[in-house]
Amino acid sequence: MAVRVNWRQSVAFTGTVIKYLAVAMLVPLAVSLLYGEDTVTFLVAIGITVAVGVALEQLNDDPDLGAREALLLVALAWGAVAVVGAIPYVIAGYGTDSALRLPVNALFESMSGFTTTGATATEEISFEQHSHALLMWRQLSQWLGGMGIIVLMVAILPEAAVNGAQLIESEAPGPELQKLTPKIAETARLLWLFYIGFTVLYVAILLALHYAGMAPDMNAYNAIAHGFTTLPTGGFSPQADSIAAFSPAVQWVVIPFMLVAGMNFALFYLLLQDDYAEFLQDRELQAYLGANAGVAVILWGFLFTGSAPPLELGGVTEGVLENSLRQATFQVASLLNSTGYATSNFAEWGTTAQGVLLFAMFIGGSAGSTGGGVKIVRWLVVFKGIRRQLFTTVHPESVKPVRLGGHVIDEDVVSAVYGFTLLYLLTFGVATVLIMLDAGRVGLEMTVLEATSASLATLGNIGPGFGFLGPFGSYVEFPATSKLLMVFLMWIGRLEIIPVFVMFTGAFWKD
């Protein structure tokens, strides 16, 4: 059987993606010049990035990508940008006691950034020794990965736009691509314009709070840095205490922008068309906002009354309405759509409250958002499918399609949702066992909850877990083998598993 995939095309286009990544590195380079830190680091990183990208581009022998080549390109590109993105960490950490000087830790940090996971392999005390430029690169990597590197390439490169639909379908989160305009490149540009617009608005509000005296620590650097990680639901922060380092006013402002980041960005096109009714009637949007509100109310009840034993509510003032409501609303909005920010150390909360947060982590954001997880729309299809199965068991002669928002869902889509959900849960379960076994191999003490949260937090691109993996914790203690497994989980989680796993089948490569 002949090989059906022209891998040279995919590798060459991957080189183009890598080459343009050097342009993004100009941002931390400018920061390095401003603060006089790590300038050589980013000059060297830019040189290596351009050289590698140009070298790979020479493999191109056909400008047209087929469906299989598009899948291979997306998988390779996301893996490649994480590897190249790790270069500044290694160079800057060389000769220091920083954990990021080690290639595995640097790769972990880079993959966590680009996939908007927000898990870190550095330690709290080491934040102070990293330069403003390196931390800004860490933030920027999440912003680039949020809306999607391939979506950006389709928006700005004519050669990528030719095969844009196949590329975006392979990268975009959710069961199907929603085109806003006849030309896919225009759709990609619209999505990025929404993304940029919300980022600019968010940074402007944070700066306004700062100059109004309501957020003294939210200076221009912090405002831009958090702008790069809120809209992509990333969760990285240059502050070791995350959003807990800032005033309650900042925390309340962050909440609505995290909610926006978990919405389907295609819906904002309806607002541009003055179609407010369809926007508000979107079934997934209603379910997403309802899930956030419902889970937040339940968690608030536990935190406010102190009825979630043991009463070690880190950062929560029991019986104080504003504090407990802010903590509950913030943490649910952060973990449900996989942002991973924190305003308190929920690893010290009671087991009941932690159980509520673990449930929220399974839900995920909307399709077409920057959020991770299974996605709201898939859970809706799964539950409606179960209800149909129960109905047809009683009425076997009936024909009952699965409907969502008045629209009939194609049976192929229903089957794909079932397949993805099962594969996601299976991967999560196997990874949890492997993490537990690897921890036992090296003598790392770990509870089942900690291993479960590590698997779910990396596969779902969520970031923090429980126990020593809490919001102010780190993954640095894991052995290198577990970190590489989690790098793989973050990679496949961002691409929603199927585009990566399909490459391990013989049918992908052969006729």
C-alpha positions in Angstrom: 0.0 0.0 0.0 1.3 3.4 -0.9 1.8 6.2 1.6 -1.1 8.7 1.2 0.3 11.6 3.3 2.8 14.1 1.8 4.6 14.8 5.1 7.0 17.2 3.4 4.2 19.7 2.9 3.1 19.5 6.5 6.7 19.9 7.8 7.3 22.8 5.4 4.2 24.7 6.5 5.3 23.9 10.1 8.5 25.7 9.3 6.5 28.8 8.2 4.6 28.8 11.5 7.9 28.6 13.4 9.4 31.4 11.3 6.6 33.7 12.1 6.9 32.8 15.8 10.1 34.9 15.8 7.9 37.9 15.1 6.0 37.3 18.3 9.4 37.2 20.2 9.9 40.8 19.3 7.5 41.7 22.1 9.6 40.2 24.9 12.7 41.5 23.2 11.2 45.0 23.4 10.5 44.4 27.1 14.0 43.2 27.6 15.4 46.4 26.1 13.0 48.5 28.4 14.1 46.7 31.6 17.7 45.9 30.5 17.2 42.1 31.1 17.6 39.0 29.0 18.1 40.9 25.7 20.8 38.4 24.5 18.4 35.6 25.4 15.7 36.7 23.0 18.2 37.8 20.3 19.6 34.2 20.3 16.1 32.7 20.5 14.9 34.8 17.5 17.9 33.7 15.5 17.4 30.0 16.2 13.7 30.3 15.5 14.2 31.9 12.1 16.9 29.5 11.1 14.9 26.4 12.0 11.7 27.8 10.3 13.5 28.7 7.0 15.3 25.4 6.9 12.0 23.4 7.2 10.3 25.6 4.6 12.8 24.2 2.0 11.0 20.9 2.1 7.9 22.3 0.4 7.2 20.7 -3.0 3.4 21.3 -3.3 1.5 24.4 -2.1 -1.8 22.5 -1.7 -2.6 20.6 1.5 -5.0 17.7 1.5 -7.1 16.8 4.5 -4.5 14.4 6.0 -1.7 16.9 5.4 -3.8 19.5 7.2 -4.3 17.2 10.2 -0.6 16.4 10.3 0.3 20.1 10.0 -1.8 21.2 12.9 -0.4 18.4 15.2 3.2 19.1 14.2 2.8 22.9 14.4 1.5 22.8 18.0 4.3 20.4 19.0 6.9 22.5 17.2 6.0 25.9 18.7 6.1 24.4 22.2 9.6 23.1 21.5 10.8 26.4 20.0 9.0 28.4 22.6 11.0 26.6 25.3 14.3 28.0 24.0 14.2 31.3 25.9 13.5 29.4 29.2 16.5 27.2 28.8 18.8 30.1 27.7 17.6 32.4 30.5 17.9 29.7 33.1 21.3 28.5 32.1 23.8 29.0 35.0 21.0 29.7 37.5 19.1 27.5 40.0 15.9 28.0 38.1 14.0 24.8 37.4 13.3 26.1 33.9 17.0 25.7 32.9 16.2 21.9 32.5 14.9 21.1 29.0 12.0 18.9 30.3 10.8 21.7 32.6 11.2 24.3 29.9 9.2 22.2 27.5 6.5 21.6 30.1 6.3 25.4 30.7 6.2 26.2 27.0 3.5 23.6 26.2 1.5 24.7 29.1 1.7 28.3 27.8 0.8 27.7 24.2 -2.0 25.2 25.0 -3.3 27.8 27.6 -3.1 25.1 30.4 -1.5 27.3 33.0 0.3 24.5 34.9 3.8 25.5 35.9 7.1 23.7 36.4 8.7 26.6 38.2 8.5 27.4 42.0 6.9 30.3 43.8 10.3 31.7 45.0 11.7 31.6 41.5 9.2 34.2 40.1 11.4 36.9 41.5 14.5 35.7 39.7 12.9 35.6 36.2 13.2 38.7 34.1 10.2 40.9 33.0 11.0 39.8 29.5 10.9 36.1 30.2 7.7 36.4 32.2 6.1 38.4 29.4 7.0 35.7 26.9 5.4 33.2 29.2 2.2 35.4 29.2 2.3 36.0 25.4 2.6 32.4 24.6 -0.9 31.8 26.1 -2.4 34.7 24.1 -1.0 33.3 20.9 -2.4 29.9 21.7 -5.8 31.0 22.9 -7.5 31.8 19.6 -5.2 29.5 17.8 -1.9 29.7 16.0 -3.3 28.1 12.9 -6.3 30.4 12.9 -3.9 33.3 13.0 -1.9 31.9 10.1 -5.1 31.5 8.0 -6.0 35.1 8.8 -2.7 36.6 7.6 -1.1 34.2 5.1 -2.7 33.7 1.7 -1.1 30.3 1.2 -2.7 29.0 4.5 -6.1 30.5 3.6 -6.3 28.2 0.6 -6.7 25.2 2.9 -8.0 27.3 5.8 -11.3 25.4 6.4 -9.4 22.0 6.9 -6.8 23.6 9.1 -9.2 25.5 11.4 -11.5 22.5 11.7 -8.5 20.5 13.0 -7.5 23.1 15.5 -10.7 24.9 16.6 -12.3 23.5 19.8 -15.8 22.0 19.4 -17.5 19.4 17.3 -17.8 21.5 14.1 -16.6 24.7 12.5 -18.9 27.7 12.4 -18.2 29.9 9.4 -19.2 33.5 9.8 -18.5 34.7 6.2 -18.2 32.9 2.8 -14.4 33.2 2.9 -12.7 31.2 5.7 -9.8 33.8 5.9 -12.4 36.5 6.7 -13.9 34.3 9.4 -10.4 33.8 10.9 -9.8 37.6 10.9 -13.1 38.3 12.5 -12.4 35.9 15.3 -9.0 37.4 15.9 -10.5 40.9 15.8 -13.0 40.0 18.5 -10.2 38.4 20.5 -8.0 41.5 20.2 -10.8 43.9 20.9 -11.8 42.2 24.2 -8.1 42.0 25.2 -7.6 45.8 24.6 -10.9 46.6 26.5 -9.8 44.4 29.4 -6.3 46.0 29.7 -7.9 49.5 29.5 -10.3 48.7 32.4 -7.4 47.3 34.5 -5.4 50.4 33.9 -8.4 52.6 34.7 -8.7 50.9 38.1 -5.0 51.4 38.7 -5.1 55.2 37.9 -8.3 55.5 40.0 -6.4 54.2 43.0 -8.6 51.0 43.2 -5.7 48.7 42.1 -2.4 50.1 43.1 -0.4 47.0 42.1 -2.1 46.7 38.6 0.5 48.8 36.7 0.9 48.8 32.9 3.1 45.7 32.9 0.7 43.6 35.0 -2.3 44.9 33.1 -0.8 43.8 29.7 0.5 40.6 31.2 -2.9 39.6 32.5 -4.5 40.7 29.3 -2.4 38.1 27.5 -3.7 35.3 29.8 -7.3 36.1 30.7 -9.0 36.1 27.2 -7.2 32.9 26.2 -8.3 31.2 29.5 -4.6 30.6 30.2 -4.1 31.5 33.9 -0.4 32.3 33.9 0.4 35.3 36.0 3.8 37.1 36.6 2.6 37.1 40.3 3.2 34.0 42.4 -0.1 34.6 44.1 -2.0 34.9 40.8 -5.1 37.3 41.0 -5.0 37.0 44.8 -2.1 39.5 44.6 -4.6 42.2 43.5 -7.5 44.1 45.1 -11.1 42.7 45.2 -12.0 45.4 42.6 -9.6 43.7 40.1 -11.0 40.3 41.0 -14.5 41.4 40.2 -13.4 42.8 36.8 -11.6 39.6 35.9 -14.8 37.5 36.3 -16.9 38.8 33.4 -13.9 38.6 31.1 -13.3 35.0 32.0 -16.9 34.3 31.3 -16.6 36.0 27.9 -13.5 33.9 27.1 -15.5 30.8 27.6 -18.3 31.8 25.2 -18.4 30.9 21.5 -16.7 33.9 19.8 -18.8 33.3 16.7 -21.8 34.5 18.8 -20.4 38.0 18.9 -20.9 38.3 15.2 -24.6 38.1 15.9 -24.2 41.3 18.0 -22.5 43.0 15.1 -25.6 42.1 13.0 -27.9 43.5 15.7 -29.3 40.0 16.1 -29.6 40.1 19.9 -32.5 37.6 20.1 -30.6 34.8 18.4 -27.6 35.6 20.6 -29.6 35.3 23.8 -31.5 32.2 22.6 -28.4 30.2 21.9 -28.8 27.0 23.8 -25.1 26.4 24.5 -24.7 30.0 25.8 -27.7 29.5 28.1 -26.3 26.3 29.4 -22.8 27.7 29.9 -24.0 30.7 31.9 -26.5 28.6 33.8 -23.8 26.1 34.7 -21.5 28.9 36.0 -24.3 30.4 38.0 -25.6 27.2 39.4 -22.3 25.7 40.5 -21.2 29.1 41.9 -24.3 29.4 44.1 -23.7 25.9 45.5 -20.1 26.6 46.2 -21.0 30.0 47.7 -23.4 28.2 50.1 -20.6 26.0 51.4 -18.1 28.8 51.8 -20.6 31.3 53.4 -21.9 28.9 56.0 -18.6 27.1 56.6 -20.4 23.8 56.1 -17.6 22.3 54.0 -15.5 20.5 56.5 -12.7 20.8 57.5 -13.1 24.5 58.0 -9.7 25.4 56.4 -11.1 27.9 53.9 -7.9 29.5 52.7 -8.6 33.1 51.7 -12.3 32.9 52.5 -13.9 34.8 55.3 -16.8 32.6 56.6 -20.1 34.4 57.0 -19.0 37.5 55.0 -21.3 37.8 52.0 -19.1 39.7 49.6 -15.9 37.7 50.3 -17.5 34.3 50.0 -19.6 35.3 46.9 -16.5 36.7 45.2 -14.4 33.6 45.9 -17.1 31.2 44.8 -18.0 33.1 41.6 -14.3 33.6 40.7 -13.1 30.1 41.2 -16.1 28.5 39.3 -15.7 30.9 36.4 -11.9 30.2 36.4 -12.0 26.4 36.6 -15.2 25.7 34.6 -13.8 27.1 31.4 -10.1 26.1 32.2 -8.6 29.5 33.0 -6.9 28.5 36.2 -6.6 31.8 37.9 -7.0 31.9 41.7 -8.0 34.4 44.4 -7.4 32.0 47.3 -5.8 28.7 47.9 -8.7 26.3 47.2 -6.3 23.4 47.9 -7.0 24.2 51.6 -10.7 24.3 51.3 -12.9 21.5 52.6 -13.4 18.3 50.7 -17.0 19.2 49.8 -16.0 22.5 48.3 -13.1 20.8 46.4 -15.6 18.2 45.1 -17.7 21.1 43.6 -14.7 22.5 41.9 -13.6 19.1 40.5 -17.1 18.8 39.0 -16.8 22.2 37.4 -13.5 21.2 35.9 -15.2 18.4 34.0 -17.7 20.8 32.3 -15.5 23.0 30.1 -16.2 26.1 28.1 -18.2 26.6 24.9 -17.3 25.3 21.4 -15.6 28.1 19.5 -14.3 29.6 22.7 -10.7 29.7 24.1 -11.9 27.4 27.0 -10.8 23.8 27.4 -12.4 20.7 28.7 -15.1 18.5 27.1 -17.3 21.5 26.2 -20.8 22.4 27.1 -22.3 21.5 23.7 -20.9 18.0 23.9 -22.5 17.4 27.3 -25.8 18.7 25.9 -25.6 16.3 23.0 -24.7 13.4 25.3 -27.6 14.0 27.7 -30.1 14.5 24.9 -28.8 11.3 23.3 -29.3 9.4 26.6 -32.8 10.8 26.8 -33.5 9.7 23.3 -32.2 6.2 24.0 -34.5 5.9 27.0 -37.4 7.1 24.9 -36.8 4.7 22.0 -36.4 1.8 24.5 -40.0 2.4 25.4 -41.1 3.2 21.9 -38.8 1.2 19.5 -40.8 2.1 16.4 -40.3 5.8 16.8 -37.8 8.0 15.0 -36.5 10.7 17.4 -33.6 12.9 16.2 -31.4 14.7 18.7 -32.3 18.4 18.6 -30.4 21.4 20.1 -31.9 24.8 20.1 -34.6 23.7 17.6 -32.0 22.3 15.1 -31.6 18.7 14.3 -28.1 17.4 15.1 -26.6 15.3 12.3 -26.2 11.7 13.4 -22.5 11.7 12.3 -22.0 14.6 14.7 -23.8 12.8 17.5 -21.6 9.7 16.9 -18.5 11.9 16.9 -19.5 13.5 20.2 -20.0 10.1 21.8 -16.6 8.9 20.5 -14.8 12.0 21.7 -16.3 11.9 25.1 -15.6 8.3 25.6 -12.0 8.7 24.4 -11.5 11.8 26.6 -12.7 9.9 29.7 -10.6 6.8 28.8 -7.5 8.9 28.3 -8.1 10.7 31.5 -8.5 7.5 33.4 -5.4 5.8 31.9 -3.3 8.9 32.5 -4.4 9.1 36.2 -3.2 5.5 36.7 0.1 6.1 35.0 0.8 9.3 37.0 0.1 7.3 40.2 2.4 4.5 39.2 5.2 6.8 38.2 4.9 8.7 41.5 5.2 5.4 43.4 8.3 4.5 41.3 10.2 7.5 42.5 8.7 7.7 46.0 6.6 10.8 45.5 3.8 10.8 47.9 0.5 11.5 46.1 -3.2 11.0 46.9 -5.7 9.7 44.4 -7.3 13.2 44.3 -4.0 14.8 43.5 -3.3 12.3 40.7 -6.8 12.7 39.3 -6.5 16.5 39.3 -3.1 16.3 37.6 -4.5 14.2 34.8 -7.7 16.3 34.4 -5.9 19.6 34.7 -3.4 18.9 32.0 -5.7 17.0 29.6 -8.4 19.7 30.1 -5.9 22.5 29.8 -7.0 23.8 33.2 -3.7 24.1 35.1 -4.1 24.0 38.9 -5.2 20.9 40.7 -5.5 19.9 44.3 -3.1 19.2 47.1 0.5 20.3 46.3 -0.8 21.1 42.8 -3.1 23.8 44.1 -3.3 27.3 42.5 -0.1 28.4 44.3 1.6 25.1 43.8 3.8 23.6 41.1 4.4 20.5 39.0 8.1 20.7 39.5 8.3 17.8 41.9 7.0 15.3 39.3 9.6 13.0 37.7 10.6 13.8 34.1 8.6 10.9 32.8 5.4 12.2 34.3 6.1 15.7 33.0 6.5 14.4 29.5 3.3 12.4 29.8 1.6 15.7 30.9 3.2 17.5 28.0 1.5 14.9 25.7 -1.8 15.4 27.6 -1.7 19.2 27.2 -0.9 18.8 23.5 -3.7 16.4 22.7 -6.1 18.2 25.0 -5.7 21.5 23.1 -6.3 19.7 19.8 -9.1 17.7 21.3 -7.5 14.3 21.1 -8.8 13.0 17.7 -6.4 14.9 15.4 -3.4 13.5 17.3 -4.6 10.0 17.9 -5.7 9.5 14.3 -2.0 9.8 13.3 -1.3 6.6 15.2 -3.5 4.6 13.0 -2.4 2.8 9.9 -5.4 4.0 8.0 -4.1 7.6 8.2 -0.9 6.9 6.4 -1.9 4.2 3.9 -4.4 3.8 1.1 
